[in-house]
């Protein structure tokens, strides 16, 4: 986005920052889905997907790559928009709803700024042949587990865990990222 342009919606980006976007408006609704596709697409037990009118949405830097596949549910095409450098999935578009685009919540610059209300939130928990939902949330706090895993740099958290474990493990701390010095990831065996 050019410096003199004003964002009219929410801003987001991929992991490396090559692909950025402006939603153009607040979401029409937020879908929280527990289907197998969403679980595999996120590597989690659910996808939280704010859905926007595609007319106001725009990618503001590089354009993402697109992978298309057929939905098992509708039989219609779903397109996954992702960063070709590191593979961050950013958005979904749908043959079934050509005027909508859903984004992966975690790609927002400030995911916590998104206001979710019961009136504008849809939970999808698929059923299979009349049985209970096939996909249930699994990320519940485990009794006895510390709820805070990070602390101030150089300190110990109130639980005794080392500080910033998650940041250090993912290179998000000082010096992390693609230009960091140190071991590089190699091929999986």
Secondary structure, DSSP 4 states (H G I P E B T S, - for coil): --TTPPPSS-EEE-SSSSSEEE-SS--SEEEEE-SHHHHHHHTSS-EEEEEEETTT-EE-SSPPEEEEEE-TTT-SEEEEEE-TTT--EEEEEESTTTTEEEEEGGGBTTGGG----GGGEEEE--BSTTSSBS-----PPPTT--S----STTSB-TTSPBTTHHHHHTT-STT-STT--S-------
